[in-house]
Amino acid sequence: MDIKIPYKKCKDEDSAFKKVKERLTEEYFERFKVKGKVKADAKKKVIVASGTGFTFTLSFKEKEAQGELELSLLLKPFRSKIVPVVEKNLKEVL
C-alpha cells in the first residue's frame, strides 16, 4: 500500500466511502489536467480511479483507508510528488 490514512473526520468505513465517492469525480481530475474515470463498489467499499498512465485503488477498512497507486513508466519518476498530494487531499476528507 502506498497510502494508509486513519479516519479522523469519519466515524467508519461507510461514512468515509460516501465522502470520498462524493468528492472523487471526473471533474475533480480536470483540475489536475488529467482525464480520469471513477468506479465505486459500495459492497466491497472500493473506489478505483483510472486514467491515462495511472490507476488509483482506494479500499476502505474498519479504521483506515488504504490506497495503492499504479503509474505508467512515463509517470513513475513523479511518484514521490504525486503520492503526498493524493494523501493530503484524502486526509482533508477522512
C-alpha positions, -999 to +999 in steps of 0.1 A: +000+000+000+012+035-009-011+053+014-028+045+048-050+071+063-067+065+096-102+080+099-103+113+119-133+131+104-153+100+096-166+075+121-164+044+100-157+030+066-193+036+053-192+073+060-156+076+047-166+057+015-195+081+009-175+112+015-147+102-009-172+090-035-189+124-035-156+142-039-137+120-062-154+127-095-142+131-131-145+168-126-121+165-097-094+152-120-099+180-145-083+205-121-050+184-124-054+185-162-059+147-162-089+127-176-100+101-152-128+077-147-141+067-113-158+034-104-172+028-069-182-006-055-203+000-024-204-037-014-167-041-014-160-005-002-135+002-030-131+031-053-110+028-084-099+059-104-081+054-136-068+075-165-040+077-190-010+063-172-025+057-137-048+036-116-056+045-081-074+020-059-087+031-025-101+004-001-120+014+030-112-008+060-127-007+095-103+020+109-084+033+078-084+038+041-057+021+021-046+034-013-025+019-040-012+039-070-001+023-101+018+045-126+029+041-162+066+040-169+063+077-180+048+088-147+068+067-123+095+093-118+068+116-104+056+091-078+073+109-049+054+141-059+020+125-066+016+104-035+019+132-010-006+153-029-031+125-030-026+117+006-030+153+017-063+156-003-077+124+013-067+135+048-088+166+043-119+144+038-112+114+061 
